[in-house]
Amino acid sequence: MFSWFALGNYYIDFVIVTNVLEDYLSIFHWPNLVLNYFYLGLLIMSFLGNRPQGAKWAYTLALLGFALIMVYMTVRFTCFTPVELLLTLA
C-alpha cells in the first residue's frame, strides 16, 4: 500500500518543482512536458501487473526512467533556482 502512495508523492514533488521553476525560465517548458508524460507512461507501465521475473526489461526501463527523472529534478533545482526564490521558500 505504501508503494502506491510513494509513487504519488514522487509525482507531486516532480510537478511542483518543475512548475515552480518554469515560471522563471520558460526555456524548460518542453523538457518538463516531455518528462511529465514520460513519468505517466512509466507509471502506467508499472501498474500493468507483470511480475518482475517475467518483465525484466520493463522494470529495468522503469527503474532507469525514474532515476533519470530524479537526476533531472535534482540538477534543475540546485543549478537553475534563482536566489530570490530560495529566499522566499526559506
N, C-alpha and C positions, 0 to 999 in steps of 0.2 A: 504494500500500500504506500509506503514511504517513497518508493522509486517513482511512482506516478506524480506525487507532489514535487519531488526533486526536479523532474523534467519541466514541470510547470513553472516552478520558481526560477529555474535557469532561463526559461524563455522570457519571463517577465523582466529579469535583470538585463537580458540581451536587448529587449525592445526599449527599455528605459534608457540604458546607456547610449544606444545608437540614436535614439530620438532626441535626447538632450543635446548631444554633441552635433547633431545635424543642423540645429538652428544657427550655430556659429560658423560652421564650414559646410556650405551646401555642396561642395565637391564630393562628399561622401554619401550622397543620396542614393546613387545607383548601386554601389557595393553593399550598402545597408539593405536595400530592397532585395538584391540577389541572395544575400546571406539569410535574410528573413524567410524567403521561400525555400531555400536550401535546408534551413532548420526544420521548417514544417514538413518537407519531404522526408527528412531523416526521422522525424517523429512518427509520421505515418508508417514508414517502413519498419520501425521498431515495434509498432503496435500490431503488426500483421500476425504475430503469434508463432513465428517459427522458433524452433529450438536452436540454441547457439551451435550445437553439434551439426545440425542439418544445414545451417546457413552461415558458414564461416565467413565467406566473403561479404555478405550483407552486414554482419555485425562488425567486421573489421572496417568496412567503409563507414558505418555509423560512428564507431569509435574515433576514427581519423577525422571525420567531419565535425564531430563535437569538439575535438581538440583544436581543429583549425578555427572554429568559431571562438573558442576561448582565447586563443592566442590573438586573434583579431581584436577581440574586446579589450584585452589587457594592453596591447600596444596602442590601440586607439585612445583608450582612456588616459594612459600615462604620458603619451607623447603629444597628443593633439588637444588636450584640455586647456582652455585659456585660464590664466591665473585668476581672473575675476570670477570665473565660475567656481573654481576651487574655494575661493574665499567666501562665496555666498553659500556653498554647501557645508562649510565648517561651522 
